[in-house]
Amino acid sequence: MQVFTVQGMTCGHCVRAVTDAIKAEDPAADVQVDLAKGEVSVRSQLASEQIIGLISEEGYSAKAT
Amino acid sequence: MQVFTVQGMTCGHCVRAVTDAIKAEDPAADVQVDLAKGEVSVRSQLASEQIIGLISEEGYSAKAT
């Protein structure tokens, strides 16, 4: 499980945007978003840098924890 | 122009959700959302109560100003 700190997510739409962006690249990914903590946990074959890139493309600042 | 106070909108996705919900019912509607103020301004043939209903269905609390 890779865990990322993500800034800027504010609502359920944001949760869906981040989740969908990762699942579009890896449909088998398990993505859990904790909106209150600003944390995104991902179980996937994708590289950490790629996940950060996908989240960033949605307009959020992300870094690995 | 009808102006509504809307609570709960936090981001661009919320702005789009509210705008799209109103335009789905009246494609000719002019919808302006001020996210910072929590205000939605609508120029449309739709009744105020109908607009409030559409916004509420998106998950936001709305009332006419």
Backbone of each chain as ProteinMPNN parsed JSONL, in Angstrom:
{"seq_chain_A": "MQVFTVQGMTCGHCVRAVTDAIKAEDPAADVQVDLAKGEVSVRSQLASEQIIGLISEEGYSAKAT", "coords_chain_A": {"N_chain_A": [[0.858, -1.202, 0.0], [0.638, 2.113, -0.981], [0.966, 5.333, 0.336], [-0.23, 8.613, 0.061], [0.131, 12.098, 0.639], [-2.222, 14.491, -0.003], [-3.059, 17.622, -1.166], [-5.764, 19.93, -1.282], [-8.093, 18.587, -1.913], [-11.543, 18.712, -1.49], [-14.134, 17.757, -1.409], [-16.705, 15.284, -2.147], [-16.729, 15.101, -4.931], [-14.103, 15.62, -5.555], [-12.842, 13.432, -4.4], [-13.823, 11.426, -6.033], [-12.75, 12.242, -8.497], [-9.975, 11.929, -8.138], [-9.846, 9.201, -7.496], [-10.961, 8.044, -9.823], [-9.095, 8.865, -11.741], [-6.82, 7.416, -11.099], [-7.776, 4.787, -11.298], [-8.411, 4.727, -13.961], [-5.994, 4.405, -15.125], [-5.06, 2.106, -13.952], [-7.156, -0.278, -13.697], [-7.421, -2.278, -11.821], [-6.589, -1.251, -9.467], [-6.672, -0.547, -5.958], [-8.143, 1.997, -4.332], [-8.202, 4.242, -1.724], [-9.58, 7.031, -0.195], [-9.009, 9.407, 2.246], [-10.65, 12.012, 3.075], [-10.758, 13.943, 5.108], [-8.256, 13.734, 6.318], [-6.677, 14.245, 4.149], [-5.447, 12.223, 2.728], [-4.413, 9.735, 0.45], [-4.63, 6.4, -0.226], [-3.16, 3.774, -1.944], [-3.303, 0.663, -3.556], [-1.57, -0.837, -5.894], [-0.033, -1.639, -9.087], [1.153, 0.484, -10.179], [3.782, 2.92, -10.408], [5.01, 5.0, -7.783], [5.673, 7.627, -8.579], [4.183, 7.857, -10.882], [1.579, 7.731, -9.947], [1.494, 10.031, -8.403], [1.752, 11.863, -10.466], [-0.673, 11.452, -11.845], [-2.552, 12.283, -9.946], [-1.797, 14.918, -9.674], [-2.433, 15.895, -12.19], [-5.135, 16.141, -11.957], [-5.338, 18.407, -10.552], [-4.431, 18.601, -7.952], [-2.08, 18.869, -5.276], [0.36, 16.504, -4.626], [2.213, 14.216, -2.607], [4.463, 11.571, -1.728], [4.127, 9.766, 1.334]], "CA_chain_A": [[0.0, 0.0, 0.0], [1.363, 3.381, -1.039], [0.147, 6.388, 0.922], [0.157, 9.939, -0.412], [-0.516, 13.279, 1.197], [-2.765, 15.241, -1.139], [-3.657, 18.891, -0.754], [-6.73, 20.584, -2.161], [-9.356, 17.852, -2.053], [-12.494, 19.337, -0.557], [-15.5, 17.213, -1.407], [-16.87, 13.977, -2.777], [-16.342, 15.165, -6.342], [-12.641, 15.529, -5.59], [-12.525, 12.03, -4.106], [-14.106, 10.657, -7.246], [-11.815, 12.634, -9.56], [-8.687, 11.291, -7.848], [-10.034, 7.747, -7.612], [-11.164, 7.692, -11.236], [-7.852, 9.097, -12.492], [-5.914, 6.282, -10.841], [-8.392, 3.566, -11.826], [-8.357, 4.781, -15.424], [-4.662, 3.912, -15.507], [-4.962, 0.736, -13.431], [-8.521, -0.642, -13.248], [-7.367, -3.206, -10.693], [-6.081, -0.551, -8.289], [-7.536, -0.299, -4.804], [-7.877, 3.383, -3.956], [-8.971, 4.713, -0.573], [-9.304, 8.444, 0.056], [-9.458, 9.987, 3.516], [-10.792, 13.435, 2.739], [-10.449, 14.761, 6.287], [-6.805, 13.712, 6.54], [-5.953, 14.567, 2.933], [-4.598, 11.072, 2.427], [-4.858, 8.788, -0.574], [-3.919, 5.122, -0.11], [-3.303, 3.072, -3.216], [-2.664, -0.631, -3.763], [-1.521, -0.868, -7.352], [1.264, -1.895, -9.699], [1.687, 1.758, -10.678], [4.874, 3.517, -9.64], [4.65, 6.145, -6.956], [5.783, 8.862, -9.364], [3.081, 7.891, -11.839], [0.365, 8.057, -9.189], [1.581, 11.464, -8.077], [1.469, 12.577, -11.711], [-2.102, 11.36, -12.144], [-3.265, 13.131, -8.987], [-1.466, 16.308, -10.01], [-3.181, 16.275, -13.39], [-6.486, 16.5, -11.517], [-5.279, 19.728, -9.936], [-4.094, 18.535, -6.53], [-0.675, 18.687, -4.94], [0.52, 15.195, -3.983], [3.571, 13.713, -2.335], [4.478, 10.305, -1.008], [4.372, 9.954, 2.77]], "C_chain_A": [[0.884, 1.239, 0.0], [0.438, 4.479, -0.512], [0.696, 7.753, 0.507], [-0.58, 11.018, 0.382], [-0.947, 14.147, 0.026], [-3.457, 16.501, -0.631], [-4.682, 19.376, -1.771], [-8.026, 19.828, -2.37], [-10.344, 18.38, -1.01], [-13.833, 18.629, -0.459], [-15.533, 15.856, -2.113], [-16.514, 13.961, -4.25], [-14.833, 15.008, -6.476], [-12.201, 14.088, -5.349], [-12.722, 11.194, -5.362], [-13.103, 10.977, -8.358], [-10.474, 11.938, -9.365], [-8.794, 9.778, -8.04], [-10.137, 7.331, -9.072], [-9.879, 7.851, -12.043], [-6.893, 7.926, -12.311], [-6.476, 5.002, -11.452], [-8.42, 3.554, -13.356], [-7.032, 4.213, -15.916], [-4.453, 2.47, -15.065], [-6.315, 0.328, -12.853], [-8.522, -1.565, -12.036], [-6.904, -2.519, -9.402], [-7.137, -0.474, -7.191], [-7.173, 1.093, -4.288], [-8.794, 3.775, -2.799], [-8.579, 6.155, -0.305], [-9.866, 8.85, 1.411], [-9.459, 11.498, 3.325], [-10.367, 14.32, 3.904], [-8.94, 14.847, 6.514], [-6.021, 14.202, 5.321], [-4.989, 13.467, 2.555], [-5.244, 10.169, 1.385], [-3.989, 7.54, -0.461], [-4.219, 4.292, -1.345], [-2.584, 1.725, -3.167], [-2.715, -0.886, -5.259], [-0.111, -1.212, -7.822], [1.91, -0.603, -10.195], [2.82, 2.257, -9.788], [4.367, 4.746, -8.89], [4.649, 7.445, -7.759], [4.625, 8.998, -10.346], [1.773, 8.273, -11.138], [0.356, 9.539, -8.828], [1.262, 12.304, -9.313], [-0.013, 12.592, -12.03], [-2.918, 12.26, -11.217], [-3.028, 14.6, -9.315], [-2.248, 16.791, -11.22], [-4.625, 16.651, -13.057], [-6.506, 17.828, -10.763], [-4.933, 19.733, -8.46], [-2.597, 18.327, -6.356], [-0.523, 17.386, -4.162], [1.982, 14.886, -3.721], [3.462, 12.407, -1.563], [4.745, 10.559, 0.475], [5.558, 9.084, 3.193]], "O_chain_A": [[1.756, 1.402, 0.853], [-0.736, 4.538, -0.878], [1.896, 8.016, 0.585], [-1.747, 10.867, 0.743], [-0.136, 14.495, -0.832], [-4.334, 16.439, 0.231], [-4.481, 19.243, -2.978], [-8.968, 20.37, -2.946], [-10.032, 18.481, 0.177], [-14.593, 18.872, 0.479], [-14.518, 15.363, -2.605], [-16.053, 12.946, -4.773], [-14.346, 14.347, -7.393], [-11.296, 13.588, -6.016], [-11.886, 10.359, -5.705], [-12.66, 10.079, -9.075], [-9.9, 11.415, -10.32], [-7.936, 9.159, -8.668], [-9.482, 6.383, -9.505], [-9.608, 7.049, -12.938], [-6.235, 7.499, -13.26], [-5.738, 4.222, -12.054], [-8.448, 2.488, -13.971], [-6.96, 3.614, -16.989], [-3.752, 1.705, -15.727], [-6.591, 0.556, -11.675], [-9.51, -1.63, -11.305], [-6.84, -3.161, -8.354], [-8.331, -0.353, -7.461], [-6.044, 1.335, -3.862], [-10.015, 3.652, -2.895], [-7.395, 6.473, -0.198], [-11.05, 8.659, 1.688], [-8.425, 12.162, 3.402], [-9.693, 15.331, 3.706], [-8.415, 15.906, 6.861], [-4.842, 14.538, 5.436], [-3.866, 13.724, 2.121], [-6.44, 9.881, 1.43], [-2.767, 7.612, -0.583], [-5.373, 4.127, -1.741], [-1.416, 1.646, -2.789], [-3.785, -1.124, -5.821], [0.862, -1.097, -7.077], [3.077, -0.598, -10.587], [2.817, 2.044, -8.576], [3.429, 5.422, -9.312], [3.736, 8.261, -7.632], [4.146, 10.101, -10.613], [0.97, 9.039, -11.671], [-0.67, 10.21, -8.938], [0.586, 13.328, -9.219], [-0.555, 13.619, -12.439], [-3.861, 12.919, -11.655], [-3.944, 15.42, -9.244], [-2.674, 17.944, -11.278], [-5.261, 17.399, -13.8], [-7.571, 18.315, -10.382], [-5.114, 20.745, -7.782], [-1.939, 17.694, -7.181], [-1.198, 17.183, -3.152], [2.865, 15.242, -4.501], [2.494, 12.173, -0.84], [5.503, 11.464, 0.827], [5.939, 9.086, 4.364]]}, "seq_chain_B": "MQVFTVQGMTCGHCVRAVTDAIKAEDPAADVQVDLAKGEVSVRSQLASEQIIGLISEEGYSAKAT", "coords_chain_B": {"N_chain_B": [[-32.792, 38.282, -12.866], [-32.154, 35.74, -10.592], [-31.054, 35.234, -7.312], [-29.299, 33.02, -5.233], [-28.46, 31.78, -2.034], [-26.093, 29.423, -1.349], [-25.065, 26.646, 0.424], [-22.184, 24.66, 1.068], [-20.794, 24.247, -1.271], [-17.581, 23.647, -2.491], [-15.557, 23.549, -4.368], [-14.3, 23.548, -7.807], [-15.529, 21.356, -9.017], [-17.935, 21.256, -7.682], [-19.089, 23.651, -8.478], [-19.469, 23.09, -11.181], [-21.252, 20.936, -10.979], [-23.565, 22.109, -9.894], [-24.108, 24.07, -11.819], [-24.453, 22.474, -14.143], [-26.684, 20.972, -13.382], [-28.742, 22.823, -13.343], [-28.682, 23.771, -15.972], [-29.295, 21.453, -17.304], [-31.959, 21.289, -16.975], [-32.862, 23.673, -18.002], [-31.539, 24.582, -20.747], [-31.016, 27.093, -21.783], [-30.459, 28.692, -19.696], [-28.678, 31.172, -17.82], [-26.059, 30.816, -15.76], [-24.285, 31.777, -12.95], [-21.724, 31.219, -10.693], [-20.548, 32.137, -7.581], [-18.105, 31.052, -5.857], [-16.648, 31.697, -3.546], [-18.336, 33.427, -2.172], [-20.495, 31.813, -1.901], [-22.704, 32.01, -3.554], [-25.227, 31.684, -5.998], [-26.189, 32.786, -9.076], [-28.881, 33.129, -11.242], [-30.242, 33.355, -14.459], [-33.157, 32.688, -15.823], [-36.045, 30.848, -17.023], [-36.999, 29.184, -15.189], [-38.75, 28.42, -12.164], [-38.136, 29.793, -8.923], [-38.392, 27.967, -6.799], [-38.031, 25.585, -8.121], [-35.419, 25.749, -9.015], [-34.081, 25.793, -6.561], [-34.719, 23.237, -5.741], [-33.333, 21.698, -7.652], [-30.677, 22.342, -7.073], [-30.538, 21.388, -4.481], [-30.825, 18.673, -4.919], [-28.323, 18.062, -5.792], [-26.96, 17.989, -3.507], [-26.563, 20.249, -1.946], [-27.368, 22.899, 0.306], [-29.807, 25.259, -0.333], [-31.125, 28.57, -0.619], [-33.361, 31.235, -1.482], [-32.225, 34.584, -1.926]], "CA_chain_B": [[-31.749, 37.455, -12.221], [-32.483, 35.222, -9.264], [-29.823, 34.957, -6.577], [-29.493, 32.043, -4.169], [-27.364, 31.46, -1.124], [-25.923, 27.964, -1.397], [-24.046, 26.169, 1.356], [-21.565, 23.358, 0.856], [-19.952, 24.193, -2.478], [-16.204, 23.841, -2.045], [-14.529, 23.488, -5.423], [-14.765, 23.653, -9.188], [-16.46, 20.27, -9.333], [-19.243, 21.653, -7.133], [-19.599, 24.698, -9.372], [-19.948, 22.433, -12.39], [-22.418, 20.112, -10.651], [-24.723, 22.997, -9.743], [-24.372, 24.677, -13.127], [-24.981, 21.459, -15.053], [-28.016, 20.556, -12.942], [-29.699, 23.851, -13.771], [-28.7, 23.812, -17.429], [-29.955, 20.243, -17.801], [-33.396, 21.562, -16.941], [-33.071, 24.831, -18.883], [-30.273, 24.797, -21.463], [-30.821, 28.513, -22.08], [-30.207, 29.42, -18.451], [-27.367, 31.767, -17.557], [-25.762, 30.476, -14.361], [-23.002, 32.276, -12.459], [-21.493, 30.767, -9.329], [-19.467, 32.773, -6.824], [-17.762, 30.01, -4.881], [-16.191, 32.317, -2.297], [-19.497, 33.995, -1.482], [-21.572, 30.83, -1.774], [-23.873, 32.572, -4.237], [-25.52, 31.223, -7.349], [-27.078, 33.723, -9.763], [-29.485, 32.414, -12.362], [-31.215, 34.024, -15.315], [-33.832, 31.514, -16.381], [-37.498, 30.833, -16.899], [-37.351, 28.255, -14.116], [-39.211, 29.009, -10.917], [-37.173, 29.792, -7.831], [-38.511, 26.721, -6.028], [-37.486, 24.508, -8.936], [-33.953, 25.893, -8.979], [-33.646, 25.345, -5.224], [-34.825, 21.779, -5.755], [-32.248, 21.136, -8.458], [-29.427, 22.502, -6.315], [-30.618, 20.483, -3.328], [-30.603, 17.302, -5.392], [-26.872, 17.882, -5.925], [-26.4, 17.825, -2.173], [-26.264, 21.524, -1.318], [-28.485, 23.62, 0.897], [-29.999, 26.496, -1.093], [-32.301, 29.397, -0.343], [-33.388, 32.48, -2.236], [-31.764, 35.728, -1.128]], "C_chain_B": [[-32.207, 37.035, -10.829], [-31.176, 34.858, -8.565], [-30.13, 34.05, -5.386], [-28.241, 31.949, -3.307], [-27.285, 29.951, -1.045], [-24.784, 27.563, -0.468], [-23.481, 24.827, 0.915], [-20.727, 23.244, -0.4], [-18.515, 24.512, -2.078], [-15.184, 23.955, -3.173], [-15.154, 23.589, -6.808], [-15.714, 22.554, -9.59], [-17.864, 20.628, -8.851], [-19.886, 22.706, -8.026], [-20.194, 24.047, -10.623], [-21.209, 21.617, -12.114], [-23.68, 20.967, -10.564], [-25.103, 23.6, -11.095], [-25.023, 23.673, -14.073], [-26.395, 21.043, -14.672], [-29.071, 21.553, -13.407], [-29.808, 23.872, -15.293], [-29.329, 22.554, -18.037], [-31.46, 20.468, -17.872], [-33.763, 22.722, -17.868], [-31.751, 25.17, -19.578], [-29.987, 26.269, -21.748], [-30.481, 29.323, -20.837], [-28.801, 30.0, -18.429], [-27.103, 31.563, -16.072], [-24.374, 30.987, -13.998], [-22.852, 31.845, -11.009], [-20.319, 31.526, -8.73], [-19.152, 31.835, -5.666], [-17.4, 30.625, -3.525], [-17.367, 32.852, -1.485], [-20.573, 32.954, -1.206], [-22.856, 31.339, -2.402], [-24.009, 32.016, -5.649], [-26.547, 32.182, -7.951], [-27.572, 33.075, -11.044], [-30.433, 33.328, -13.13], [-31.877, 32.917, -16.118], [-35.331, 31.667, -16.229], [-37.948, 29.93, -15.753], [-37.821, 29.013, -12.873], [-38.143, 28.855, -9.846], [-37.19, 28.464, -7.073], [-37.898, 25.549, -6.804], [-35.956, 24.551, -8.916], [-33.405, 25.417, -7.63], [-33.695, 23.821, -5.147], [-33.69, 21.126, -6.515], [-30.914, 21.221, -7.721], [-29.401, 21.535, -5.134], [-30.344, 19.048, -3.733], [-29.115, 17.014, -5.585], [-26.185, 17.81, -4.561], [-26.052, 19.115, -1.442], [-27.536, 22.158, -0.775], [-28.619, 24.962, 0.192], [-31.227, 27.261, -0.619], [-32.193, 30.683, -1.16], [-32.922, 33.61, -1.35], [-32.823, 36.815, -1.176]], "O_chain_B": [[-32.595, 37.864, -10.005], [-30.296, 34.242, -9.166], [-31.081, 34.276, -4.638], [-27.116, 32.03, -3.8], [-28.264, 29.277, -0.721], [-23.673, 28.084, -0.57], [-24.218, 23.96, 0.444], [-20.019, 22.253, -0.584], [-18.255, 25.514, -1.412], [-14.063, 24.411, -2.948], [-16.371, 23.699, -6.955], [-16.609, 22.77, -10.407], [-18.855, 20.341, -9.523], [-21.086, 22.655, -8.295], [-21.285, 24.409, -11.065], [-22.133, 21.61, -12.927], [-24.73, 20.599, -11.091], [-26.277, 23.632, -11.463], [-26.022, 23.98, -14.724], [-27.22, 20.786, -15.549], [-30.165, 21.164, -13.817], [-30.906, 23.981, -15.838], [-29.837, 22.592, -19.157], [-32.144, 19.905, -18.727], [-34.85, 22.741, -18.447], [-30.949, 25.946, -19.061], [-28.831, 26.648, -21.936], [-30.241, 30.526, -20.931], [-27.858, 29.403, -18.948], [-27.837, 32.077, -15.227], [-23.396, 30.661, -14.671], [-23.742, 32.075, -10.191], [-19.229, 31.555, -9.302], [-19.836, 31.826, -4.642], [-17.807, 30.116, -2.481], [-17.388, 32.741, -0.259], [-21.459, 33.175, -0.38], [-23.949, 31.136, -1.873], [-23.031, 31.898, -6.388], [-27.635, 32.365, -7.406], [-26.789, 32.542, -11.831], [-31.301, 33.982, -12.551], [-31.255, 32.291, -16.976], [-35.827, 32.474, -15.443], [-39.124, 29.909, -15.389], [-37.342, 30.108, -12.579], [-37.353, 27.911, -9.864], [-36.14, 27.908, -6.749], [-37.319, 24.638, -6.212], [-35.293, 23.518, -8.813], [-32.39, 24.723, -7.573], [-32.816, 23.194, -4.557], [-33.143, 20.114, -6.075], [-30.121, 20.28, -7.746], [-28.368, 20.939, -4.828], [-29.713, 18.293, -2.994], [-28.694, 15.858, -5.548], [-24.976, 17.595, -4.476], [-25.336, 19.093, -0.44], [-28.626, 21.978, -1.319], [-27.655, 25.725, 0.123], [-32.243, 26.665, -0.262], [-31.101, 31.152, -1.482], [-33.19, 33.605, -0.148], [-32.648, 37.874, -0.574]]}, "name": "protein", "num_of_chains": 2, "seq": "MQVFTVQGMTCGHCVRAVTDAIKAEDPAADVQVDLAKGEVSVRSQLASEQIIGLISEEGYSAKATMQVFTVQGMTCGHCVRAVTDAIKAEDPAADVQVDLAKGEVSVRSQLASEQIIGLISEEGYSAKAT"}
